[in-house]
Amino acid sequence: MLEIIDLHFQYPETTVNYRFNLRLKRGEVLALSGPSGAGKSTLLDLVAGFLTGGSGVIMVDGIDITALSVDRRPVTILFQRHNLFEHLTVETNVALGLSANLRLTADDWARVHQALADVGIAALASASAARLSGGEQQRAALARSLVRAKPVLLLDEPFAALDPETRGEMLALVRRIVDARKLMVLMVTHDQNDAERIADRHMVLRNGELTESTLEQTPK
């Protein structure tokens, strides 16, 4: 379980004091929405460790990760753009999720190729990332997130720039992977349809705090 307990954060020279509380179970997707500047990406950055809260606790499966560095957190994040190094091959991009110096064992490379198979682009392993379509690039970026085998997956509108059909395919893919691996997913979205397609719950950020919102469930 991911637990965020009275996590406070305030940017310098601003008056908004963010206060976050939420619980997320294994195998659950929580959609986050709210107006621009409400703090949705701020919350993801706090969980990932890119920002440090003024007070409060972040727990994953009963372990306090609040003081851990980014690289030691059981968390991975997928952004909307700039997830890949376009001059590298697809498999190399995914391999970087395991080792920055690419010193991988045979088992590690097997994990890379399995992750590519899981997202449906095993045939593109040796292709240049620059030659991929937008949907293929995000599949490769998702594979790099998955190869790290972290239980918490943060999605900062990673599919927003894709066409509706491709975005639907990616959301369905994420849902299948979440169910298979029992991941915990926080997904920022401005699209109610995307939330309805994939999420189990929906929370809205207003005035620096999260509130539960209703969500019309659609078949996943």
Buried (B, 14 or more C-beta within 10 A) or exposed (E): EBBBBEBBBBEEEEEEEBBBEBBBEEBBBBBBBBEEEBBBBBBBBBBBBEBEBEEBBBBBEEEEBBEBEEEEBBBBBBBBEEBBEEEBBBBBBBBBBBEEEEEBEEEBBEBBBEBBEBBBBBEBBEBBBEEBEBBBBBBBBBBBBBBBBBBBBBBBBBBBEBEEEBBBBBBEBBBEBBEEBEBBBBBBBEBBBBBBBBBBBBBBBEEBBBEEBEBEEEEB
